[in-house]
């Protein structure tokens, strides 16, 4: 039977890095994990739904937390004279009880971000746009911006039909089994009067050569490759002819 693997989690530690960087023992792990979930819900869900926020990275140090927001519309996230950022920082400091630093990174090409593409399709479905037109236009825009491949899959009561079904649109190639393939995966949901319609997007941007660091373990000698075999020994010196016996 087939098993579906998340394309991002499949490549973490090979070509992708973790989106949350911190260490906690057995007792503190659950608390910090729920903190991360609450922070992402505050920024992506309840915060500014129209800000085009794609990803939130969290980095914890001893007494400070750095939150990096990747957005296609940094002006909305920052607000007038930085008012929205200051309010967000204050809320996160109250929520976590530590100093918070907020960084904002702009997404230059939102058509190559899988979550933003999926969110755009979902918003169109909520506005009752025909689903085939929405996914075909999204595929065309993404390929025009330089993607090597894209796959879009929508599922639910499409067009208000009684029976739910799935529809897929593809262009280019999406090599899911290739670990060095840079595949961006995103999910969004459209809340319609007929129910929820799910949208999944895979975008293939090219290959990333993984850099594998192999640290030398303490106490173990460094392995040196075998030296090439020595050349054959020089021929032994000629033996002087023995004196003739008298």
Steps between C-alpha positions, in 0.01 A plus 500: 500500500616853431601735780480877463808681633513875558750635243649753743543265793647240266785741412565660841864456590598436138418815302257675741552629852262484794239775533534495880845495657522434874576226748291390796509208737219254562308743723533817292446351155119494517480857629723643228328297228160644595662844518613462139151396391346797681750744346432375147123512556531857630706616201350302211145435616361765731749773408484639147342250261554736203871554564613208282697330780644171378733376774602581857842395633571491874847503658537483879811601692557512875260787576406637157286371216539604137192474276556532125191565286510430126235709328412626154360827642742631762328840509185348650696304760708802604209747500516878509818609681548140616182494709399146406845357571514667841157362588600152381824510701312605814245221459771237447695618804186469714427159353850356546636695797833581333653766278395464136675631191295512178665485156308540175619350171330594175402228252608645166310257275176387671407290193781259598381455858275196532300620800425838343393329175272262692358787706430698180309206349303449823403868512375480142293192582342688791404776255325234284751512215495185283754262649648386165567859395657579838744209498593538131578868542711425810697233312564732206617789721737276695658349187542847348699612805762230446381189685610166356178327596178538697217274611171628643239275658160615628252277677151540640154591376630673189240717331250418774452140384346244733797263470846623592783432258860590424637696206870529410688734266868447415772668297868416470642236733487455878752229607375418851747212549811711430640624831702784348194634315384835643125434528285754684177354640204695633144431619204736528127464561206683344199540730201501264127468559523139380776409745878508502701460181865402545778630275847343476784646295841355413753730326831367364765774481812302410765294676702592809823311553503389866801591711574215739719589797667204666653622830796308636399311812708568810744230595496331162796526267442669168464251218765553235457333164748227420824619345563378148693180478875552498679446181668171461823482695811588306688194379754380748862592440684254282690247701873506430612185327660259743872452483606189317617240736869436492 
